[in-house]
Amino acid sequence: MKKLAASLLLASCLCSAAGAAEEISIVLSGRPAGSLAAYRLGPTLYVGARQAASLYGAQLYWYPISGRIQMSLRGKALQFLVNSERVQMGGRSARLEAPVLVRASQALLPLSFLLGEEFSSWAGAETSFNPRTRLLAVDRRSTVGPVRWFSYQGHTRLVLELAPGLSYRSSRRGVGGLEISVPLGTIESSEEAEIEDGLVTLYSLRQGPRVARLSVKFTQGLRWRIRELSSPRRLVLDLFRGDPPAQGSWAREGSPPASSAPVPSPQPRAAQIPVAPEASTVPERSRRRIVIDPGHGGKDGGARGRRGTLEKEINLQAALELARLLKDEGIFEVMLTRAGDIFVPLDDRSRMANEFGADLFISLHCNASPNRRDSGFEAYFLSERASDPQAARLASFENSVLELEGKSVREEEAALILRELVKTENINAAAELAGLIARALSKRVDIPNRGVKQAAFYVLRGTQAPAILFEMAYISNKKEEIKIESKRYRRRLVDGLYAGVLDYAKRQGWVTAPN
């Protein structure tokens, strides 16, 4: 009885709190999706049960007389009771952080329940909330996808991630069409991209009733091959013009369709960052070395978004994802200048790359501008003379961390000018890498390409390898700040960086035509 009275008192306090409403921004599968009202009572943040249900495509039924609330999704149900901290999930119950409440005829749930593993499993979606930036990100759990694609001379490759245990089959779809269907497969969200590389026109990944479908449109006369690789499990679709490599089975457009039977699930892997088995024959000493530098860190937070997003955090998250992809390729050794929230002086970043014997150095950042409408990504390589005033301003901001290191910017610049730390060929190579990355990104993200520029970035001047500094987006732009906080959107950015690096590696002869 005392517990019920306390719950009613809490509800009464919540209803009478005139200024208790807070606005939370929503990102669904990497796309801004409006906002959601939230209400704080003490340490607990509440959201409307009906609005929360709609985020996951669920239906909400509220029975005011009994105080029972039911949330239903694909034949599964959750049962809540007003003023209760228990929720029924099928045949078992779970505990909430705080009781379900009612405010202005609206049922309210503790937000923390949506963030837990039990609800994530029930809803089939990962939910995260950043209390500093007031951003709620919902990403559907998937068993199929995403799709990664890469264009080479006379060859296009598409890679489709696939969960263990799923079967798949492929079939032709008219002239210049191929479809891979995955029964019982689920995708996070629909994907479509115009590749237009002379071989493949476009691809689309769609969700059908109890099936996921990857459709590919390409020019006539191509040969294709579909293979399955493991660690992680994925399907690789290669399309060639002319004669493909001798190994493997191939199909030509107009011949009987390629197909695959269900395959056994691969054994779980223990490695956190896997290496593709087909690349295991590449000797360790012959692998090219890439250094990924997450800009800022520790006491140096970098730029700060309007919602409070810290550049140093976004830089690190993207760097970790890019490092994993490059290690997956099995032909690179990858090192991070920092793997956590620590302060690393600019000199140390360059020194680490040089001691590692880096073949490439990529420093990741987020841009900022007093003009909140500025948007897009841009790539920089080294030049003692900036390509434009904005590039000079940006270099000055990034170099200002020297003051945190107790150094004089002018003295350090004067000393560096006297050294020949960067050769002309490295600058030329960096310009090529920056251009390839910018081109790859343009086809994968929906923010402007601001081009390739030059500026005197301190961290680039000290690196004895082709080195670029990449600004992923404008954290000062509200829409882009929301996007880059989304794991799904960052994945698109990282895919573009990854594709640009692979394009560069193939031009340098580091990677031969795929097997």
N, C-alpha and C positions, 0 to 999 in steps of 0.2 A: 504493500500500500504506500509506504514511504517512497519507494522507487517510482511508482506511478505519479505521485504528487510532484516529485522532483522533475520528472519528464514534462508534466503539464506546465510547471513553472518555467522550465527552459523554453517551451514552445511559446508561452505568453511573452516572455522577454524577447524572443526572436520576432514575434509579430509586432511588438511595440517599438522595435529599434528602427527609427526612421531612416537613419543613414547607413544601415547595415548592408545594403546591396553593393556588390562588386561586379565588375565586368571582366569576364574571362574570354580571351580570343581562342577560336577553335581552328585547328588544322586537321583536315581529313585526308589521309593518304597523300600528304605533301602539298595540299592546296588549301589556302585560307577559306574558311567556311563560316564567316560571321562570328558572332559572340554568344555568350551564355551568361545569364545572371547567376550570381552566387551570393550566398549569405553567410556571414561569419558570426558564430556564437562562441565566445571564448576561443579556444585553440582549434575548434572544428569548423571546417568550411563545408557548407551544404550547397547542393544544386537541385533544381527541380527534377523530380522523378520522370515526368513526362518528356521534358526536353532531353534528359539524359538517355532515355529509351530511344528517342528518335536518332541519336548519334550512331546507334548500332543497328538501326533498322528494326528495332523491337517494338512491340505493341504494349501499351500500359493500360491496365484495368484497375480502377479504384472503386472500392465499395465503402463509402463514407460511414454507413451505419455500423458495419462490423469493424471498420478500421483496417481492412485487409487490402493490400496492394499486390497486384500480380504483373510481372514483366515477362512477356512471352517472345521467344525467338526460335524459329525453325523447329517447333514442336517441343521446345524446352521451356521451363517456367521457373521463375524465382518468386517466392512468396515473402512479403514483408508485412509487418503489423505496425501501425502508428504507435509511437511511444515505446517501441521494443528495439532492443539491440541485436536481435536474432533474425537471420534470414534463412529460409528453407530452400535448399538447392537439390531438387530431386529427393532422394531418400536421406539426405543428411542436412545438417544445419551449420551455419557459420556465424561468427560474431562480428558485429559492426563496431566501429570506433565509438559511435555515439548513437542514440536512438533516432528512429525515423520521426520526423516532425511534420507539422502542418502550419503553413503560413498563408493567409489570405486565400483559403480554399485550395492551396497548392501543396501537394505532398513533396517533402524534401528528403534527400538521401545524403549521407556523408560522402563527400567527394572521394575520400580515401578508399571507399569500397570499390570504386571503378578502377582504381590503380592496382588492386591486388591480383595475385595470380589466379585465385579461384574465379573471380569475375572474368578475367581475361580468357581463361579456358572456356568458360560458359559462352561468352560473347564471340570468341574467335577473333579477338582484336587486342593489340597491345595499346595501353593507354598510359601516357606520361604527363606529368604536370610540373611546370617550372614555377614555383611560387614567386620568384623574383620578377620574372617577365610576364606572369599571369597568362601563360600559354598552355593550353591543353591540346595534346597531339594524340590522335587516334589513328592507328595503322592496323589494318586488317591482317590477321595472321593468314599466311598463304602456304600452300603446298606446291604451287607452280609459279615460277617467275622469281625475280624480274628477268627481262631479256637484255642481254648485252650484245652489241654488234660492232664489227670492225671491218673496214674496207682496205684491201690491199690491191696491188696491181693484178688485175685479172682474177680476183678472188675476193669473196665476201664471206664472213663467218658470223653466225648468230649462235649465241649460247643461251640456253634456257635452263634455269635452276629447277630441280625436281626433288621432291621429298622422297625418302625411302619408302618402298612398298607400293608405289604407284606404277601402273602399266601405262603404255602409250602406243600409239600407232600413227603411221603417216600415210597420206594418200594425195594424189594429184587433184587439183581443182581447176579444170579447164586448161587452157593454154597459158603456160607461164605462171602456174599457181601450185602451191603446195600447202598442205595443212597437217599439223601435228595435233592430235587430240589426246587428252589425258582424262580418262573416265574418273569421276569422283575428285578431280583436281579442283582446287579453289585458288583464285588469284586475289592479290591485295586490291588491285584496281585495274581498270582497262588501260592498256598501253597501245599507242600507235605512233609510228615514226616514218617519215619519208626519207629513205636513205639516198635514192637517186644517185648512185655511184656508177651508173652504166651497166650494172648487173642486176642489182635488186632495186625495185621501185619503192616498196614499202613493206612493213610488217604490222600486224595487229595481234594483240593478245586479248581475248575476250572470255567472259564467263557465260557459259550456257547452263541449262538445267542439268546438274550433276555431271558437268564436263567442262574442262578448260580447253580452249582452242588457240593455237598459234597459226596464223595464216600469213603466208609470204607470197608476194607478187614479184616476178622477175622476168627478164627478157628471155626470148625463146633460144633454144639450142644449148642451154647450160647443162652441165653435169652437177649432180649433188651427191652428198654423202651425209648420213646421220649416224652419229656414234654416241655411246654413253660413256662418260668418264665419272670417276668417283673422287671422294675427299675434296670438296663436297660433290654430291651426285649432281650431274648436269648432262643435258643433251647438247651436242655440238652439231650444228648444221653448216656444212661447207658447200658453197656454190662456186663452180669454176667455169671459166670459158677456156676452151682448148683442152689439152691433156692434163689431168690432175696427177698427183703422185701415184706411183704404182700400187702402193699398199692400200688395203681396204676395198670394200665393195662400193661401186658407184652406179648411179642411175643417170640417164639422160632424159631430158624433157621429151615426152612422147613414147618412152619405153615403159614397161610395167612399173607400177609405183613402188617406191621403197617402203619398207614396213619394218616394224620391230615388235617382237613378242614381249610379254611381261618378263621382267628379269628379277632375280632374287635381290632382296635388300642388302646393301653393303653393310659390313660390320661397322659399329660405331668407332669413331676415331678419337684418339686421345690428344692429338696435337691441337693446340689452340689456333695456330695459323698453319693450314695445310700446304703441302707442296703437291702439285699435280703429278700423278704417277707416270704419265707419259713423258715427263721431263726429267725423270730420275736419272737418266743416263748422262745428263749434262754434268761434267765434272765441276766440283765446287770452285776450283781455281779459275775456271773459264767463265764464270758468271760475272756479268757486269754489275757494278756496285752503284746503288742509288741512295742518296741521302734525302730524307724528307724532313723538312724543318718546320715544325708548327710555330709560327711567329708568336712572340711575347711569352707570357707565363709568369707565375709567381707574383711578385710585387708589381710587375709590369702587365697590367690588364689589357693594354692595347686600346682600341676604340670601344665605345660603349653605345649600344643601340638605344632608341627612344624608350623601349620597354625594359631596358636594363640588361639586355643580352651582352655578355662579355666576349670580345673578339678572341681572347686567348682560349676560351673553352671551345668555340666553334672550330678554330684552327686545329686544336688537338684532336677533336672528334673526326674531322675530315682526314687528318694525317694518318690516324690509326686505320681508317677504312682503306685509304689508298695503299698503305704499307701491306695490308693483308692481301689485296688484289695482286699487287706486284709479286709478293711471295708465292701466291697461288700459281703464278705463271711458271715457276720452277727454273727460270733462267737468270734471275736477279738475286743478288744479296741486297738486303734493304736495312738501313739504319735510320732511327729517329734521333734527332738532336735532343728531344725530351719526350718521355712517355707519360709524364704526369704534370701536375701544376707546379712547376718549379721555374725559378728564374735562371736563365742561361745567357751569359753575356754574348754579344755579337761576335767578339773575337773567338770565343770558345766554339761557337757554332761552325765557323769557318775552319778552325783548327781540327775539330772532330771530323769534318768532311775530308780534309787533306790527309789526316792520319789514317783514315779508313781507305784512302785511295779511291775516292768517289769518281765515277764516270759521269754522273749527273747530280746536280743539287737543285732541289725544288723547295722554295720557301713559301708557305701558305699563309695568307692573310685575308682580312676583310677590310674593305675600304670605308671611309667616312667622309662626309662633306657638310659644310654649313648649309648648303642647298639640299633640303630634304627630298627634293624630287630627283636628284642624281641617282642613277641606277645602272646596273650592269656589271660585267666582269671584265678584267683586263690583265694582260701579262706584260711583265717588264724584264728587260735584260740590261746589262751594265753599259753605262756611258757616263763619262765625266760631264757631259753636257746634256741636260734633260731635254726631252723631245718637245715639251710644252710647259707652261707655268704650273699647271696642275700636277704634272709629274714631278716637278721640282718641289712643290709643296708636300706631296706625299713622301718623297724621299727624305725630306727634312723631318717629317713626323716620325717615320720609321727609324731614322738615325738618332732621334732625340733620346733613345734609351741609353745612349752612351753617357748621358748625364747621370743616370741611375747607377752606372758603373764607376762613377767618380772620375770620368775622363773628359777632356776638352774635345768637343766635336771638331773645332778648327785644327787643333794640333794633330789629331788622329788623321784627318783628311790630308793635311800637309805631308805627314809621314807616308801615307799610302800612295800619294802621287809619286813619291820618290822611288817606290818599289815597282817592280814589274811582276805583279802577282797574277795578272790575268793576261793571257796571250790573245792575239787577234783571232786565232782560229777558234778559241773557246767562246769568244763573244759572237762570232758568226754562227757557231753551232747552237748557242743559246737562243739566238734570234730565230733559227729554224725550229727549235723545240717549242718556243713560245707560239710561233705561228701555227704549228700543228695542233697544239693543245687548244688554242682559240678556235680553230676550225672545227675540231671535234666537239667542243662545248656548244658551239652554235647550233648543232643539230640535236642537242639533247636537253637543253634548258630553255625556258621562256623568258629570259632576261636579256637585255641588249649586250651585244659584243662591242666593247669599247676599243678593241684593237690591241695591237702590240706596240709598246712604247719603250723608251729608254730613260734611265735616270741613274744617279750615282748612289745606289743603295750600298751602305757600308758592308752588310752581310754578303753581298755578291762580290764586292771588290777583293775580299780576303779569300775567296774560294778558288782553288786551282783546278777548276773543272767547268764545263758549260753549266751556267747557273742562271735560274730565273726566279723571279718573285711574282707570285700569282695572287691577285686580288679576286676572291671568289664572288663577292657581291658587296653591295653597300649596306652596311649594318645601320647606317643612319637613315635609310629608307624603310619606312614602316612595313611595307609589303615584303620587301626582301629580307628584313630582319625576321619576320614570321616564317618565311620559306626556309631560310638556312637553319632555323632551329628544328625543322622537321627532318627526321632521319631519312625518310623517303626522298625528299628533295636533295639532301646532301648526297645521297647515293647517285643521283643523276649527275651532280657536279663531279663526283669522284670517278664515275664511269667515263666522263669526258676527259678528265686528266689522265686516266689509265689508258684510254684509247690513243691520246696524243703521244704518250710515252712509247707505246708499242709501235705507232707509226714511225716515230723517230728511230727506234731501235732497228726496225726493218730497213730503213733508209741507210743506216750505218752498217748494215750487214751483220748486226749482232744476232739477229734472228733470221733463220732461213724460212722458206715457205712452210706453213704449218703441215704437220704430218696428217 
